[in-house]
Amino acid sequence: MSLTHGLHRALQQQPNAIATVFGSRRRTYIELADRVARLAAALRTLGVRTEDRVGMLSLNSDRYLEYFLGVYWGGGVVNPINIRWSAVEIAYSLQDCGTTVLIVDDAFNNVVADLRQRAPGLRIVIYAGDGTTPEGMVSFEDLIAHHAPIADVRRSGSDLAGVFYTGGTTGFPKGVMLSHGGMFSNALAGLAEGMVTEDCVMLHIAPMFHLADIFLINMGLVRGARHVILPTFEPLLALQTIQAETISELGLVPLMLQLVVDHPRASEYDLSSVRQVLYSVRLRCRLSQRFCRHIFTPNKAGSAERFARAGARPSASKCVSSMSET
């Protein structure tokens, strides 16, 4: 079981389906696979070998998804970095797991100089923003443009996929080492529970460095979902995107859900495309019921069908599912 399996499956079944949406950029699965294979080749050229760690410090974007798949494709190990950390904590994680290549976007390229001093093992920084590549960095887009695609090395099973840092309760962050098989099995368990439906249009609005959203990514790839990605969480933008892109699944923590439900313009937007909201901590029943009332209103056509799809009744609020139950 490999974390690139979903991409291979999508290439076989729906190569021309939209895979990623980020702002004005829309890419099909065949385009995504080409970019992933080229990124893997570029990382190899930069000296990344099997189980070498590649970090990413960035807001959400389509390039974040390409980072995960490109590193897996080339045989490396991901180290997605918590964007809320200080430079000291980031540097510690880079040194602790031996990360030698780091990808940054426009929001974080100003901390690179500090990180280079604090993490001497860092050899290469790749700029994945939309501006001019800063001095001393390598352009993400140039790497993809100037390298031919390579074959997937197809690491799987107990092979290491990523090092994911958790703050814990004491001391510095602690790296958790997860395998391809473990993470892929987790995704299959979620799919078996019906957490991602057919023809899924998935909204990534929680931080993509977090395992909760990575869980959604892995499930969505196996399903061949359309991944709609927002850089950060903004309640109004979330409402607008759900309506504009007809989002069917999304992951939110309860506070985010509360902010969406309480937004003064929430009633202006059609959220009827939503089938499931996935969350990772305990959610108050009243809050889930309030959100479901935004989706399932008696005067909307097709309401009964949507209840059937979600496995919910108007009073049950089962459209909201816990990721902690898998």
N, C-alpha and C positions, 0 to 999 in steps of 0.2 A: 504494500500500500504506500503510494507516493503522493506527496502534496501537489505534484504536477498532473496527477491523473485526471482531475476535473477539466483542466485545459485541453488535454489530449482528447477527452471524450467530447467536449464542445466542438473541437476541430472536426471530429468525425460526423457529428450529428447536426451542427448548425454553424458552420464556419462564417457565414455572412450575417449572423445575428449580432446585434449590438452588445458588446461586452462591457464597455466602460463609458460613462458620461461624466465629464468634469468641465463645467462652464460651457464653452462653445465647442469643446473637443468631444467627439464621439468616435469610438474605434470598435471595429468588429472583432470577433474572436480570432479570425485569421490575421488581422493586423496586430492584435495583442500578442499572439504567439510569435509572430515575426520579431516584434520589438523585444520580447522576453529572450528569445534565442540569440539576438544580437547583443543584448546587454550581458548575457552569460558569456558570450565570446569576448566582449570587452573586459569583463572582470578577469577572465583567464589571462588576457594579454597583460593586465595590470599586476599579475602575479598571484591572483586568488586561486588557491588550490583546494582540494577536498578538505572539508571541515574548517577552512579558514573563515574567520568571523567578518561579516560585513554589517556595519551599523547604518541606521537611518534616523536622522533628527529633522523632523519635518511636520508641517501640518498635513492634514489629509489631502490626497490628490490621486489622480490616476497613476502617477509615477510611483506612488507607494505600493499599489498593487503590483506594478511591474517589478518593483524592487524585490518583493517577496518571491515572486515566481522566477525572476531572473537569477537570484542567488540559489534557489533550490535547483533550477535547471543546470546551473554550472557546477553544482556539487558543494557549494558553500553553506554557511550557517548564518542565519539572520540574527541580528541584535537590534530590534526596534527600540528606540530610546524614548523614555518618558519626557515629554516636552515641558513638563512642569518642574523638572529638576533644576538645581543650580549647576553651574559649570563644574564645581567640585564633585558633585554626585555623578554627572555625566562622565567626567574624566575617570572617575573610579570604575564605573562599569566598563568603559573602553579598555582600561588596563587589566581589570579583573578577568575578563574573558578573552583577552588578546585580540581585540578588534583592530585591524590594520587599515581598513578602508571604511570611510564614513561618507554617507550621502547627506547633503543638507539642502534646504530650500532658502528662499529669500528671507523667511522669518528668522532664520538661525545662522546665516552666514557670518553675522557679526561676532559670534562667539568662537569662531574657528581658531583665531590666533591664540586665545586663552587655552583652548583645548589642546592645541599642539604643544604648548608649554607644559601642561599638566599631564598629558598622556603621550610620552615620547614614543610609544609603540605605534602611534598613528602615522602611517606612511603617506596615504593618499586621501584627498578630500574631493568628492565629486559634487559639482553644483547642479542641483535639479530645480532651479528656479527659471523664471521667464525673462530675466534681464540679461545684462552682460556678465559673462563669467568672471568672477573676481580673480585677481592675480594669485597664483599659487594653487588654483583649483582646476579641475578638469570638467568639461561640460558633459552633462548627462546625455543631452541630445546629440552632441558630436560623437560620443562613444557609440551610440546606437547607429548613427548614420554611416560611420566609417568602419564598421565591422560586419562581416558576413555572419549569418546565423550558424550556430553549431547544434549538434544533436543533444538531446536531453541525456544527461548521465544516468537519470532514473534511480537516484538514491531512494531507498524505501525501508520499510520495516523498522528495525531498531536503529537505523542510521540517524545521527543527530540532525535535526532540522533547525532548531533555534535555541538561543539562550534568552530567557525572558525574565527581567528583573522585577522583583517585588520588594517594596519598602520594608515589609514586615513591621515589627514593633520595636526593634532595637537595632542600633548600629547602622552600618551602611546597607544599601540595597543588596539583595541576595539573588544570584542568578539561578534560574530554574531551567534545566536542560530537558527539552522535549524532543521526542523522535517523530519521524514521518508517520510511522505506524500509529503511535499514540494519538497524534493530532488528527490523523485521517479517521481513525476509529471514533473519535469524539464527534467529528462531523457526521459520520454515518449514523451514530446514535441519535443526533439531533434530527436528521432526515427521517429516521424511523419513527420519531415522535411527531412527525408532520410539522416541524418548525419552519420549513421552507416549502412553499407550494409550487405547483407547476406554473410555468410562464412567469416566474418571479421577477419583479422589478424591485431591487433591494436598495434601500437608502443607507449609506454609510455616513453617519453624522456624529457618532461617538468616536473618540480618538482611535486611529488605526494602529497605533503602537500597542494598544491594549488587547489582551487575549480574547476579551469578549467580542470585539469586532473581528479579530482574526478568525474566530470560530464562525462568524457569519460569512466571512470571505470564503472559507473552506467549504461550507455548506453550499453557498451560492455557486461556486465554481463547479461542483459536482452536478448541480441542477442546471447549469448553463444559464444562470441568471444574468440579468442586466444590472450592473453595479453603478448606481448613481452616487456620486461622491461630492460632499460639501467640505470645504476646508476646515470649518469650525462650526460649532453649534450656535445658531441664532434662531430663536423661536419663529419669527416672522418668515425668515428664509426657509425654514423647515416646512411651514405651512404652504408657502408658495410652491416649493419643490414637490411636495406630496401631490398637490393638485396638477401641476404642470407635467410631471413625469409619470403620473398614475402609479405611485409607489404602492406596492403590495405588502412588503415586509420592511421593517426597520427595527433597529436596536436603540433603546434609550434607557438611561438610568432614571429612577423615579423623579428626581429633581427636574430633569429635562422634560419629562412627560408633564409634570406639574406646570412648567413654564409655557408649554405648548397649549395645554388645556385652558390656562388662565389668561392667555394673551387676549387683549381687548378686541382683536380682529379675527379671532379663531372661527367665529360663526360665518365669516365671509367666504371660507374656503371649503371646497368639496373634498372630503377625505374618504369618500366611499370606496375608493380603490384599495384601501388598507385592509388586509386580511389578518395580519398578525403583527403585534408589537412584542419584541423580545426584550427581556430585561434580566439583570444578573443579581439583583438583591431583592429582599422582601418588599412587596408593593402593597400599599393599602387598598383594600377592596373598593372603597368608595372612589378613589382616584381612577382605578381601572374602569369602573362603571361609567364615570364621567367621560373618559376618553371614548369609550365604546358608544356612548350616546352621540358623540360627534360623528361617528362613522355610520351607525345603524339607526337611522331615523325613519319612523313609520311612513313618512310621505315621500321617501325616495324610491324610485323604481328599482326593482331587483333586490330589495332589502332582504326578502326571505332567502333568496339564493345566496347572498353574502353571508347570512347567518349560518346556512348549511355548510358553506365552505370553511368558515372559521370554527365550526363545531360549537357555535354559541347560540344562546337565546338572548333576546333583548335584556333580560334580567340577570344573565349569567356572567357576562363580561369575560368570556373565555377567549376573546380575540387577543388577550394579553397573556403571554406565556413566559415562564421563567427559564432562563438558560441555566440556572443553578440546579434544575431538576434532572439534567442529563448526566 
